[in-house]
Amino acid sequence: MKHHLLAAALVPLLAVPAFAGCNEDFMAQTKAVSALQSARLSSLAAPQAEKCAAHKQLVDAYVKLGDIYKTCQADLRLRDSDLQDHQQIVTDEQKSYAEDCGA
């Protein structure tokens, strides 16, 4: 699953001494995405409005992480392929959200 690719991509970056602001933002947003992934999974049996709210929060968190990727690409030593992989995750989540929630 693509979420596992994201997690696997994060491991080498944890040891990279990047610019402190970018590194801190990246780590904080990565934790937020992880928590929101769990919240979304927990909401799957919930009413549709709750599921959609959790999914929207996750999509927004992925978009914010993508913004950090773009802004801090050099500092975090990310390759263009890392950005493309993340953008594919964002696109997939946005498509899934639109299909499930109609927005």
N, CA, C and O atoms as a GROMACS GRO file, in nm:
protein
  412
    1MET      N    1   0.084  -0.118   0.000
    1MET     CA    2   0.000   0.000   0.000
    1MET      C    3   0.088   0.124   0.000
    1MET      O    4   0.199   0.123   0.054
    2LYS      N    5   0.040   0.230  -0.060
    2LYS     CA    6   0.122   0.350  -0.076
    2LYS      C    7   0.159   0.416   0.056
    2LYS      O    8   0.262   0.483   0.065
    3HIS      N    9   0.077   0.396   0.158
    3HIS     CA   10   0.108   0.454   0.288
    3HIS      C   11   0.236   0.392   0.344
    3HIS      O   12   0.313   0.457   0.413
    4HIS      N   13   0.256   0.265   0.312
    4HIS     CA   14   0.377   0.198   0.357
    4HIS      C   15   0.499   0.252   0.283
    4HIS      O   16   0.608   0.258   0.340
    5LEU      N   17   0.480   0.290   0.157
    5LEU     CA   18   0.589   0.352   0.083
    5LEU      C   19   0.632   0.483   0.148
    5LEU      O   20   0.750   0.513   0.157
    6LEU      N   21   0.534   0.560   0.192
    6LEU     CA   22   0.564   0.685   0.260
    6LEU      C   23   0.642   0.658   0.387
    6LEU      O   24   0.743   0.723   0.413
    7ALA      N   25   0.598   0.562   0.465
    7ALA     CA   26   0.668   0.528   0.589
    7ALA      C   27   0.809   0.480   0.559
    7ALA      O   28   0.903   0.518   0.630
    8ALA      N   29   0.826   0.398   0.456
    8ALA     CA   30   0.959   0.349   0.420
    8ALA      C   31   1.049   0.462   0.374
    8ALA      O   32   1.169   0.461   0.400
    9ALA      N   33   0.992   0.560   0.307
    9ALA     CA   34   1.071   0.674   0.260
    9ALA      C   35   1.115   0.763   0.376
    9ALA      O   36   1.215   0.833   0.365
   10LEU      N   37   1.042   0.761   0.484
   10LEU     CA   38   1.073   0.846   0.598
   10LEU      C   39   1.192   0.796   0.677
   10LEU      O   40   1.267   0.876   0.734
   11VAL      N   41   1.212   0.666   0.682
   11VAL     CA   42   1.315   0.607   0.767
   11VAL      C   43   1.453   0.665   0.737
   11VAL      O   44   1.520   0.708   0.831
   12PRO      N   45   1.500   0.668   0.610
   12PRO     CA   46   1.632   0.724   0.587
   12PRO      C   47   1.641   0.872   0.621
   12PRO      O   48   1.749   0.922   0.654
   13LEU      N   49   1.530   0.942   0.613
   13LEU     CA   50   1.531   1.086   0.639
   13LEU      C   51   1.544   1.118   0.787
   13LEU      O   52   1.584   1.229   0.823
   14LEU      N   53   1.510   1.024   0.871
   14LEU     CA   54   1.516   1.050   1.014
   14LEU      C   55   1.660   1.074   1.060
   14LEU      O   56   1.682   1.146   1.158
   15ALA      N   57   1.756   1.016   0.990
   15ALA     CA   58   1.895   1.030   1.029
   15ALA      C   59   1.965   1.144   0.956
   15ALA      O   60   2.082   1.172   0.983
   16VAL      N   61   1.897   1.209   0.864
   16VAL     CA   62   1.956   1.316   0.785
   16VAL      C   63   1.950   1.446   0.862
   16VAL      O   64   1.841   1.492   0.898
   17PRO      N   65   2.065   1.508   0.888
   17PRO     CA   66   2.062   1.637   0.957
   17PRO      C   67   2.022   1.748   0.862
   17PRO      O   68   2.107   1.811   0.798
   18ALA      N   69   1.895   1.773   0.851
   18ALA     CA   70   1.843   1.876   0.762
   18ALA      C   71   1.831   2.008   0.836
   18ALA      O   72   1.851   2.015   0.957
   19PHE      N   73   1.798   2.112   0.762
   19PHE     CA   74   1.771   2.241   0.821
   19PHE      C   75   1.665   2.223   0.929
   19PHE      O   76   1.562   2.161   0.905
   20ALA      N   77   1.691   2.276   1.047
   20ALA     CA   78   1.606   2.248   1.164
   20ALA      C   79   1.459   2.279   1.140
   20ALA      O   80   1.374   2.197   1.173
   21GLY      N   81   1.426   2.394   1.083
   21GLY     CA   82   1.286   2.430   1.062
   21GLY      C   83   1.216   2.332   0.971
   21GLY      O   84   1.105   2.288   1.000
   22CYS      N   85   1.281   2.299   0.860
   22CYS     CA   86   1.222   2.203   0.767
   22CYS      C   87   1.210   2.066   0.832
   22CYS      O   88   1.106   2.000   0.820
   23ASN      N   89   1.313   2.024   0.900
   23ASN     CA   90   1.311   1.893   0.964
   23ASN      C   91   1.201   1.885   1.068
   23ASN      O   92   1.128   1.786   1.075
   24GLU      N   93   1.189   1.988   1.149
   24GLU     CA   94   1.085   1.990   1.253
   24GLU      C   95   0.945   1.990   1.190
   24GLU      O   96   0.857   1.916   1.235
   25ASP      N   97   0.926   2.072   1.089
   25ASP     CA   98   0.796   2.077   1.021
   25ASP      C   99   0.763   1.942   0.958
   25ASP      O  100   0.650   1.893   0.968
   26PHE      N  101   0.863   1.883   0.893
   26PHE     CA  102   0.845   1.754   0.828
   26PHE      C  103   0.807   1.647   0.930
   26PHE      O  104   0.712   1.571   0.908
   27MET      N  105   0.880   1.640   1.039
   27MET     CA  106   0.853   1.538   1.141
   27MET      C  107   0.715   1.559   1.204
   27MET      O  108   0.642   1.463   1.226
   28ALA      N  109   0.681   1.683   1.234
   28ALA     CA  110   0.550   1.711   1.295
   28ALA      C  111   0.437   1.674   1.200
   28ALA      O  112   0.338   1.615   1.242
   29GLN      N  113   0.452   1.708   1.072
   29GLN     CA  114   0.346   1.677   0.976
   29GLN      C  115   0.338   1.527   0.950
   29GLN      O  116   0.229   1.474   0.929
   30THR      N  117   0.451   1.460   0.951
   30THR     CA  118   0.451   1.314   0.934
   30THR      C  119   0.376   1.248   1.048
   30THR      O  120   0.300   1.154   1.027
   31LYS      N  121   0.398   1.296   1.170
   31LYS     CA  122   0.325   1.243   1.285
   31LYS      C  123   0.176   1.271   1.271
   31LYS      O  124   0.092   1.186   1.304
   32ALA      N  125   0.142   1.390   1.224
   32ALA     CA  126   0.001   1.425   1.205
   32ALA      C  127  -0.064   1.333   1.103
   32ALA      O  128  -0.176   1.286   1.124
   33VAL      N  129   0.005   1.306   0.993
   33VAL     CA  130  -0.049   1.217   0.890
   33VAL      C  131  -0.072   1.078   0.948
   33VAL      O  132  -0.176   1.017   0.925
   34SER      N  133   0.025   1.030   1.023
   34SER     CA  134   0.012   0.897   1.084
   34SER      C  135  -0.109   0.890   1.177
   34SER      O  136  -0.186   0.794   1.172
   35ALA      N  137  -0.126   0.990   1.260
   35ALA     CA  138  -0.240   0.994   1.352
   35ALA      C  139  -0.372   1.001   1.275
   35ALA      O  140  -0.470   0.937   1.313
   36LEU      N  141  -0.374   1.080   1.168
   36LEU     CA  142  -0.496   1.093   1.089
   36LEU      C  143  -0.527   0.967   1.009
   36LEU      O  144  -0.644   0.936   0.984
   37GLN      N  145  -0.423   0.894   0.968
   37GLN     CA  146  -0.447   0.764   0.904
   37GLN      C  147  -0.517   0.670   1.001
   37GLN      O  148  -0.612   0.601   0.965
   38SER      N  149  -0.470   0.668   1.125
   38SER     CA  150  -0.532   0.584   1.228
   38SER      C  151  -0.675   0.629   1.255
   38SER      O  152  -0.765   0.546   1.268
   39ALA      N  153  -0.696   0.758   1.263
   39ALA     CA  154  -0.831   0.811   1.288
   39ALA      C  155  -0.925   0.776   1.174
   39ALA      O  156  -1.041   0.742   1.197
   40ARG      N  157  -0.875   0.782   1.052
   40ARG     CA  158  -0.960   0.747   0.938
   40ARG      C  159  -0.997   0.600   0.943
   40ARG      O  160  -1.112   0.564   0.921
   41LEU      N  161  -0.902   0.515   0.972
   41LEU     CA  162  -0.932   0.371   0.983
   41LEU      C  163  -1.032   0.345   1.093
   41LEU      O  164  -1.121   0.261   1.078
   42SER      N  165  -1.019   0.415   1.204
   42SER     CA  166  -1.112   0.399   1.316
   42SER      C  167  -1.252   0.446   1.281
   42SER      O  168  -1.350   0.400   1.339
   43SER      N  169  -1.262   0.539   1.187
   43SER     CA  170  -1.392   0.596   1.152
   43SER      C  171  -1.467   0.517   1.046
   43SER      O  172  -1.580   0.553   1.011
   44LEU      N  173  -1.409   0.411   0.994
   44LEU     CA  174  -1.472   0.339   0.883
   44LEU      C  175  -1.609   0.282   0.917
   44LEU      O  176  -1.693   0.265   0.828
   45ALA      N  177  -1.633   0.252   1.043
   45ALA     CA  178  -1.765   0.201   1.084
   45ALA      C  179  -1.858   0.313   1.131
   45ALA      O  180  -1.971   0.287   1.170
   46ALA      N  181  -1.810   0.435   1.127
   46ALA     CA  182  -1.886   0.550   1.175
   46ALA      C  183  -1.985   0.596   1.068
   46ALA      O  184  -1.980   0.550   0.954
   47PRO      N  185  -2.075   0.688   1.105
   47PRO     CA  186  -2.165   0.747   1.005
   47PRO      C  187  -2.085   0.816   0.894
   47PRO      O  188  -1.971   0.856   0.913
   48GLN      N  189  -2.148   0.828   0.778
   48GLN     CA  190  -2.081   0.881   0.659
   48GLN      C  191  -2.019   1.019   0.683
   48GLN      O  192  -1.906   1.044   0.640
   49ALA      N  193  -2.088   1.106   0.752
   49ALA     CA  194  -2.035   1.241   0.776
   49ALA      C  195  -1.905   1.235   0.855
   49ALA      O  196  -1.811   1.310   0.828
   50GLU      N  197  -1.899   1.147   0.953
   50GLU     CA  198  -1.778   1.133   1.034
   50GLU      C  199  -1.664   1.073   0.951
   50GLU      O  200  -1.549   1.116   0.962
   51LYS      N  201  -1.697   0.973   0.869
   51LYS     CA  202  -1.595   0.913   0.781
   51LYS      C  203  -1.538   1.018   0.686
   51LYS      O  204  -1.417   1.026   0.666
   52CYS      N  205  -1.627   1.097   0.629
   52CYS     CA  206  -1.582   1.199   0.534
   52CYS      C  207  -1.499   1.307   0.602
   52CYS      O  208  -1.401   1.356   0.544
   53ALA      N  209  -1.536   1.345   0.722
   53ALA     CA  210  -1.458   1.446   0.795
   53ALA      C  211  -1.318   1.394   0.823
   53ALA      O  212  -1.220   1.467   0.806
   54ALA      N  213  -1.306   1.269   0.865
   54ALA     CA  214  -1.175   1.210   0.893
   54ALA      C  215  -1.093   1.199   0.765
   54ALA      O  216  -0.973   1.225   0.765
   55HIS      N  217  -1.159   1.161   0.656
   55HIS     CA  218  -1.089   1.147   0.529
   55HIS      C  219  -1.041   1.284   0.480
   55HIS      O  220  -0.929   1.295   0.430
   56LYS      N  221  -1.124   1.386   0.493
   56LYS     CA  222  -1.087   1.521   0.450
   56LYS      C  223  -0.966   1.572   0.529
   56LYS      O  224  -0.876   1.633   0.473
   57GLN      N  225  -0.965   1.546   0.659
   57GLN     CA  226  -0.850   1.587   0.741
   57GLN      C  227  -0.723   1.518   0.693
   57GLN      O  228  -0.616   1.580   0.688
   58LEU      N  229  -0.734   1.390   0.657
   58LEU     CA  230  -0.617   1.317   0.608
   58LEU      C  231  -0.570   1.374   0.474
   58LEU      O  232  -0.450   1.393   0.455
   59VAL      N  233  -0.662   1.402   0.384
   59VAL     CA  234  -0.625   1.461   0.255
   59VAL      C  235  -0.554   1.594   0.277
   59VAL      O  236  -0.450   1.621   0.217
   60ASP      N  237  -0.610   1.678   0.363
   60ASP     CA  238  -0.549   1.808   0.391
   60ASP      C  239  -0.409   1.793   0.450
   60ASP      O  240  -0.319   1.870   0.418
   61ALA      N  241  -0.391   1.694   0.537
   61ALA     CA  242  -0.260   1.670   0.597
   61ALA      C  243  -0.159   1.624   0.492
   61ALA      O  244  -0.043   1.666   0.495
   62TYR      N  245  -0.203   1.540   0.399
   62TYR     CA  246  -0.114   1.498   0.290
   62TYR      C  247  -0.075   1.617   0.203
   62TYR      O  248   0.040   1.628   0.162
   63VAL      N  249  -0.170   1.704   0.174
   63VAL     CA  250  -0.140   1.823   0.093
   63VAL      C  251  -0.038   1.910   0.166
   63VAL      O  252   0.057   1.959   0.104
   64LYS      N  253  -0.057   1.930   0.295
   64LYS     CA  254   0.037   2.012   0.372
   64LYS      C  255   0.176   1.948   0.374
   64LYS      O  256   0.276   2.017   0.361
   65LEU      N  257   0.181   1.816   0.388
   65LEU     CA  258   0.310   1.746   0.384
   65LEU      C  259   0.375   1.765   0.247
   65LEU      O  260   0.497   1.783   0.238
   66GLY      N  261   0.296   1.761   0.142
   66GLY     CA  262   0.348   1.786   0.008
   66GLY      C  263   0.406   1.926  -0.007
   66GLY      O  264   0.508   1.945  -0.073
   67ASP      N  265   0.341   2.023   0.055
   67ASP     CA  266   0.393   2.160   0.053
   67ASP      C  267   0.529   2.167   0.123
   67ASP      O  268   0.620   2.236   0.077
   68ILE      N  269   0.541   2.095   0.234
   68ILE     CA  270   0.670   2.090   0.305
   68ILE      C  271   0.774   2.022   0.218
   68ILE      O  272   0.888   2.067   0.210
   69TYR      N  273   0.735   1.913   0.152
   69TYR     CA  274   0.827   1.845   0.060
   69TYR      C  275   0.881   1.943  -0.043
   69TYR      O  276   1.002   1.950  -0.066
   70LYS      N  277   0.792   2.021  -0.104
   70LYS     CA  278   0.833   2.113  -0.210
   70LYS      C  279   0.921   2.225  -0.156
   70LYS      O  280   1.024   2.257  -0.214
   71THR      N  281   0.880   2.283  -0.045
   71THR     CA  282   0.953   2.395   0.014
   71THR      C  283   1.090   2.352   0.065
   71THR      O  284   1.187   2.428   0.054
   72CYS      N  285   1.098   2.233   0.119
   72CYS     CA  286   1.219   2.188   0.187
   72CYS      C  287   1.292   2.076   0.113
   72CYS      O  288   1.372   2.004   0.172
   73GLN      N  289   1.265   2.062  -0.015
   73GLN     CA  290   1.322   1.950  -0.090
   73GLN      C  291   1.474   1.941  -0.074
   73GLN      O  292   1.526   1.833  -0.045
   74ALA      N  293   1.544   2.050  -0.091
   74ALA     CA  294   1.690   2.047  -0.081
   74ALA      C  295   1.734   2.018   0.062
   74ALA      O  296   1.824   1.937   0.084
   75ASP      N  297   1.673   2.085   0.158
   75ASP     CA  298   1.711   2.066   0.298
   75ASP      C  299   1.687   1.924   0.347
   75ASP      O  300   1.764   1.871   0.426
   76LEU      N  301   1.580   1.863   0.299
   76LEU     CA  302   1.547   1.726   0.339
   76LEU      C  303   1.609   1.622   0.247
   76LEU      O  304   1.594   1.502   0.267
   77ARG      N  305   1.680   1.671   0.147
   77ARG     CA  306   1.749   1.584   0.050
   77ARG      C  307   1.652   1.488  -0.019
   77ARG      O  308   1.680   1.369  -0.034
   78LEU      N  309   1.540   1.543  -0.060
   78LEU     CA  310   1.440   1.464  -0.131
   78LEU      C  311   1.468   1.469  -0.281
   78LEU      O  312   1.508   1.572  -0.335
   79ARG      N  313   1.446   1.358  -0.345
   79ARG     CA  314   1.461   1.350  -0.491
   79ARG      C  315   1.329   1.390  -0.556
   79ARG      O  316   1.224   1.393  -0.491
   80ASP      N  317   1.337   1.422  -0.683
   80ASP     CA  318   1.215   1.453  -0.757
   80ASP      C  319   1.119   1.335  -0.753
   80ASP      O  320   0.997   1.353  -0.748
   81SER      N  321   1.173   1.214  -0.756
   81SER     CA  322   1.088   1.095  -0.751
   81SER      C  323   1.014   1.085  -0.618
   81SER      O  324   0.902   1.034  -0.613
   82ASP      N  325   1.076   1.133  -0.509
   82ASP     CA  326   1.007   1.136  -0.379
   82ASP      C  327   0.885   1.227  -0.386
   82ASP      O  328   0.778   1.194  -0.336
   83LEU      N  329   0.903   1.342  -0.450
   83LEU     CA  330   0.792   1.437  -0.465
   83LEU      C  331   0.682   1.378  -0.552
   83LEU      O  332   0.564   1.392  -0.522
   84GLN      N  333   0.722   1.311  -0.659
   84GLN     CA  334   0.624   1.249  -0.748
   84GLN      C  335   0.547   1.138  -0.677
   84GLN      O  336   0.426   1.126  -0.692
   85ASP      N  337   0.618   1.057  -0.599
   85ASP     CA  338   0.552   0.949  -0.523
   85ASP      C  339   0.451   1.007  -0.426
   85ASP      O  340   0.339   0.957  -0.413
   86HIS      N  341   0.491   1.114  -0.357
   86HIS     CA  342   0.399   1.175  -0.262
   86HIS      C  343   0.280   1.237  -0.334
   86HIS      O  344   0.166   1.225  -0.288
   87GLN      N  345   0.304   1.302  -0.446
   87GLN     CA  346   0.194   1.362  -0.521
   87GLN      C  347   0.096   1.255  -0.567
   87GLN      O  348  -0.024   1.280  -0.573
   88GLN      N  349   0.146   1.136  -0.599
   88GLN     CA  350   0.056   1.028  -0.639
   88GLN      C  351  -0.031   0.985  -0.522
   88GLN      O  352  -0.149   0.954  -0.540
   89ILE      N  353   0.027   0.982  -0.402
   89ILE     CA  354  -0.052   0.949  -0.283
   89ILE      C  355  -0.161   1.054  -0.262
   89ILE      O  356  -0.276   1.019  -0.235
   90VAL      N  357  -0.125   1.182  -0.276
   90VAL     CA  358  -0.223   1.290  -0.261
   90VAL      C  359  -0.335   1.274  -0.364
   90VAL      O  360  -0.453   1.283  -0.331
   91THR      N  361  -0.297   1.250  -0.488
   91THR     CA  362  -0.396   1.233  -0.596
   91THR      C  363  -0.489   1.116  -0.566
   91THR      O  364  -0.610   1.127  -0.583
   92ASP      N  365  -0.432   1.005  -0.524
   92ASP     CA  366  -0.513   0.886  -0.492
   92ASP      C  367  -0.609   0.914  -0.377
   92ASP      O  368  -0.726   0.874  -0.382
   93GLU      N  369  -0.561   0.982  -0.273
   93GLU     CA  370  -0.647   1.013  -0.158
   93GLU      C  371  -0.757   1.111  -0.198
   93GLU      O  372  -0.871   1.097  -0.154
   94GLN      N  373  -0.723   1.211  -0.280
   94GLN     CA  374  -0.824   1.306  -0.325
   94GLN      C  375  -0.931   1.237  -0.409
   94GLN      O  376  -1.050   1.266  -0.395
   95LYS      N  377  -0.889   1.147  -0.494
   95LYS     CA  378  -0.983   1.071  -0.577
   95LYS      C  379  -1.073   0.984  -0.489
   95LYS      O  380  -1.194   0.980  -0.509
   96SER      N  381  -1.013   0.916  -0.394
   96SER     CA  382  -1.090   0.831  -0.302
   96SER      C  383  -1.190   0.914  -0.223
   96SER      O  384  -1.305   0.873  -0.205
   97TYR      N  385  -1.146   1.030  -0.176
   97TYR     CA  386  -1.236   1.118  -0.101
   97TYR      C  387  -1.353   1.162  -0.189
   97TYR      O  388  -1.468   1.160  -0.146
   98ALA      N  389  -1.323   1.203  -0.312
   98ALA     CA  390  -1.428   1.248  -0.403
   98ALA      C  391  -1.528   1.136  -0.432
   98ALA      O  392  -1.649   1.160  -0.437
   99GLU      N  393  -1.478   1.015  -0.450
   99GLU     CA  394  -1.567   0.901  -0.476
   99GLU      C  395  -1.654   0.867  -0.354
   99GLU      O  396  -1.773   0.839  -0.368
  100ASP      N  397  -1.593   0.871  -0.237
  100ASP     CA  398  -1.664   0.832  -0.114
  100ASP      C  399  -1.754   0.941  -0.059
  100ASP      O  400  -1.858   0.914   0.000
  101CYS      N  401  -1.713   1.066  -0.079
  101CYS     CA  402  -1.782   1.176  -0.012
  101CYS      C  403  -1.845   1.277  -0.108
  101CYS      O  404  -1.916   1.368  -0.066
  102GLY      N  405  -1.819   1.261  -0.235
  102GLY     CA  406  -1.884   1.346  -0.334
  102GLY      C  407  -1.833   1.487  -0.343
  102GLY      O  408  -1.905   1.575  -0.389
  103ALA      N  409  -1.713   1.510  -0.300
  103ALA     CA  410  -1.660   1.648  -0.307
  103ALA      C  411  -1.528   1.650  -0.380
  103ALA      O  412  -1.468   1.756  -0.396
   0.00000   0.00000   0.00000
